Amino acid sequence: MVAKPQPRTEAAPLNVQKLTREGNLSMHVADQLEGLITNGSIAVGDKLPTESGLCESFGVSRTVIREAVAHLKSLGLVEARRGIGTTVIRAMPAEAMPAKRIRPTTVQDILHVLELRLNMEPAAAALAAERHNAEDRALIEAKHVAFIAARREQTLARNEDFEFHHAIAKATHNPFFALFFEQLNLSAIPRSKLVSSEVNTASADVYLQRVEAEHQAIVDAIFARDPEAAHEAMRCHLTRAQETYQQFREKS
């Protein structure tokens, strides 16, 4: 009988790229770590390097590492225990769908709105990164905090999600971006179109943790005044939503 290989209990050095780009650093770190986990370079049962070790490997601050690890936790890939460290518990992200099923006409409406937003909001995020002032910064931060609070209260955070994106539109200082969002109103948020019987309560919180992590990446890039990173963070956020809801059309 051939013995099965045992997972490493001590973290091995990681083959990663140091980051030099400003803005959205936590998502760059999270993406590299997720890739190492999903391709088996870091196996289930392995520990991630210590926080200081990750800082050294990536050349970033502890704050960036903590945000990246939080994102991996939201994907269900790792768990952190005091005195033990952060351990890989899954080789692939946990399934996180906002609904059990969605009516075909509703899916089509959601995808049409997301297509529109994908052609508007990345540009708005880039302009917000360039133009935001202290008042805009405070509003975006407040709306982000409100979203986090709503998620933790086990709501679908529909209004809070809308207000977060609306605050970014206002920070462009182009009134037509804000007007665009006001006209869409809550229909801009796909979850607002779901009826109670369609909501997947079992995985909704995991799904919203991903949304929260993506919002954090957008906030980080805007506050770093990095238009390119803000554009990319918003594009990734909306593309992920589009891909999620596209699966419902394929099932119908």
Disulfide bonds with the S-S distance in Angstrom:
none
